[in-house]
Amino acid sequence: MHIEQRQAGRGTGLVLLLNIPLFAGLTDAQLEQISRMAIRRKVPRNTTIVHAGASTDSLFVIVEGSAKVLNRDSEGNEVILSLLGAGECFGEMGLIDGSPRSADVVASESCELLVIAKTDFKSALAENVDLCLNIMKNLVWRLREANRKIESLALMDVYGRVAKLLLDFSVKENGLRVIKRKVTKQDMAKMVGASREMVSRVMKDLERSGYIRVEEGRIVLTED
């Protein structure tokens, strides 16, 4: 209700920012400032939005669509580090420490982005304590996720890694854990360090054993 009241009578730019966790807690004046800084950009599916090794000059926020963060070796093999959806951001690490981009970010589907230039972003950080805290929370969350991924790769077999990935992707809905996001088995394989064939085999075994139920447009986890 509070968000709905704040949205009433405001422009599209402010409404977009209100729904993005990175800008939670900011005042209307601060949101208005950031809204003036941000440039809206649309990119088609499979577009590489940023390239590993490139200089960092902008922060990106996904308004609609999804993207994957990945690294490639010299032979073209890919490892997906994370999947990003609406409301999530990328590019903030390089803006803070001045390092080049650490990974490629590729649009998994058509995306609408908010792009904030480096100088504008640093100016906003200097003036907005809540924005600094949100950035810190986001970085801590990513560090924890990285630690969990390293732990699962080191200590779990492929079955365990696939099961954990499904659990991480799931959300509570009517007492069930449900996966709504679209993730291909190929992308899952690149996230858990296995072949697509192995991931397919694990998924079939989980379904046959009654741990998951595949329905149109979603996967239901039948047991935690």
Stockholm file with secondary structure:
# STOCKHOLM 1.0

chainA/1-224         MHIEQRQAGRGTGLVLLLNIPLFAGLTDAQLEQISRMAIRRKVPRNTTIVHAGASTDSLFVIVEGSAKVLNRDSEGNEVILSLLGAGECFGEMGLIDGSPRSADVVASESCELLVIAKTDFKSALAENVDLCLNIMKNLVWRLREANRKIESLALMDVYGRVAKLLLDFSVKENGLRVIKRKVTKQDMAKMVGASREMVSRVMKDLERSGYIRVEEGRIVLTED
#=GR chainA/1-224 SS CHHHHHHTTCCHHHHHHHTCGGGTTCCHHHHHHHHHHCEEEEECTTCEEECTTSCCCEEEEEEESCEEEEEECTTCCEEEEEEECTTCEECHHHHHHCCCCCSEEEESSCEEEEEEEHHHHHHHHHHCHHHHHHHHHHHHHHHHHHHHHHHHHHHCCHHHHHHHHHHHHCEEETTEEEECSCCCHHHHHHHHTSCHHHHHHHHHHHHHTTSEEEETTEEEESCC
#=GC SS_cons         CHHHHHHTTCCHHHHHHHTCGGGTTCCHHHHHHHHHHCEEEEECTTCEEECTTSCCCEEEEEEESCEEEEEECTTCCEEEEEEECTTCEECHHHHHHCCCCCSEEEESSCEEEEEEEHHHHHHHHHHCHHHHHHHHHHHHHHHHHHHHHHHHHHHCCHHHHHHHHHHHHCEEETTEEEECSCCCHHHHHHHHTSCHHHHHHHHHHHHHTTSEEEETTEEEESCC
//
